Amino acid sequence: MDIVDSTIRSRMMANIRSKDTKPEMAVRRYLHANGFRYRLHDRQLPGKPDLSLPKYRTVIFVHGCFWHQHESCNRAYMPSSRKEIWQNKFANNKRRDVRVIQELGELGWRVIVIWECGLAKSSTATSLDWLPAKIKQSEEPFLEWPCTPTKHP
């Protein structure tokens, strides 16, 4: 049972942003401060990646652990009400993520997925120190960070 009525819940859900989220803004600020220039939400690329760096043929997605159901992360919980709707929503999101990553790879783009739990409760500057080298020098077609989620209270 939901603790608020459907009108309030609808308004709350409508206020959840898909662009310019706090984790995305932290990554953008970090990259810009380190001399990287990027495009935002490029509609010409599959999945409209959060950031695309054409010079390096690399795209970055900043995923929310809840919406993209980060495996083994306690932020990726299942709501207790309307479970079937949420299960379908999360399954569709995961299928779309896999399809988009595959399409980008076929087009020759490298994909980096940064999960929000990796940016939480830490200095973004130190938590992303690995990123410039991976953008500039890595040949890996796909990179996920953190690949082992951290547990949060």
Secondary structure, DSSP 8 states (H G I E B T S, - for coil): --SS-HHHHHHHHHT--SSS-HHHHHHHHHHHHTT---EES-TTSTT--SEEEGGGTEEEEEE-TTTTT-TT-TTS---SSSHHHHHHHHHHHHHHHHHHHHHHHHTT-EEEEEEGGGTTTS-HHHHTTTHHHHHHH---SEEEESSS-----
